[in-house]
Amino acid sequence: MDRHKDADEIENETSPNEAELVKPTASSISDEEIERITTDVIAAIKTVYDPEIPVDIYELGLIYKIELDDDKKLIIDMTLTAPGCPVAGEMPIWVENAVVSVDGVMGAEVKMVFDPPWSVDRMSEEAQVALNLW
């Protein structure tokens, strides 16, 4: 992804089941470092599961946006499958703990968002197959 695209261009490239990855625009972080951190952050997020669903939250489409700033801090927008989810207060902490373990990440803020509402359309094909929805 080109580092100099604006948010509208990035949003138009993002399929419904992929998180929007926002990278620093005028950064001292090399492209290689950004790519490594991005790959490792996604891998870390994939270790987090909703206890009621046997698919990781990334493949479920619960991660809406991952932003890396120039200080190597992450801002992550995520949602839940339902606003009344019993682990609503805990899941953002699980995500934060997972991503701050990535080498080079200097901190993280996980924000809970409900717009747009989550739907099964945000799930990857892998998640749909695992849940017999395909």
HELIX and SHEET records of a PDB file:
HELIX    1   1 ALA A    7  GLU A   13  1                                   7    
HELIX    2   2 ASP A   31  ILE A   45  1                                  15    
HELIX    3   3 ILE A   57  LEU A   60  1                                   4    
HELIX    4   4 MET A   91  VAL A  100  1                                  10    
HELIX    5   5 VAL A  120  ARG A  122  5                                   3    
HELIX    6   6 GLU A  125  ALA A  130  1                                   6    
SHEET    1   A 4 GLU A  20  VAL A  22  0                                        
SHEET    2   A 4 ILE A  63  LEU A  68  1                                        
SHEET    3   A 4 LYS A  73  MET A  78 -1                                        
SHEET    4   A 4 GLY A 107  MET A 112  1                                        
END                                                                             
